[in-house]
Amino acid sequence: MLPSSGGVFEVTVDGELAFSKKAQDRFPDHAEIFAEIERRR
């Protein structure tokens, strides 16, 4: 993954929103994404 400006980046787990770049106004780091996926399993 490479951060960029603009656009929408969202991560969903089983259809549930786990992270939204638009809502957080920032791009997540790799560990944050994987931790959120594991937390929701």
MOCORBEL-V644733 format. One record per residue. N is the residue number from 1. SS is DSSP state (H for helix, E for strand, C for the rest). OMEGA is omega in degrees with one decimal (NA if undefined). Layout:
BEGIN
{{N:SS:OMEGA} {N:SS:OMEGA}}
END
This chain:
BEGIN
{{1:C:177.9} {2:C:177.5} {3:C:175.9} {4:C:177.0} {5:C:179.5} {6:C:177.9} {7:C:179.9} {8:C:176.6} {9:C:179.6} {10:E:176.0} {11:E:175.4} {12:E:176.9} {13:E:-177.4} {14:C:177.1} {15:C:-179.8} {16:E:-179.0} {17:E:-179.6} {18:E:178.2} {19:E:176.2} {20:E:176.6} {21:H:-179.1} {22:H:-178.7} {23:H:-177.6} {24:H:-178.5} {25:C:178.1} {26:C:177.6} {27:C:-178.7} {28:C:172.4} {29:C:-175.7} {30:H:-176.7} {31:H:-179.9} {32:H:179.0} {33:H:-178.5} {34:H:177.9} {35:H:179.6} {36:H:177.0} {37:H:180.0} {38:H:-178.9} {39:H:-175.4} {40:C:179.3} {41:C:NA}}
END
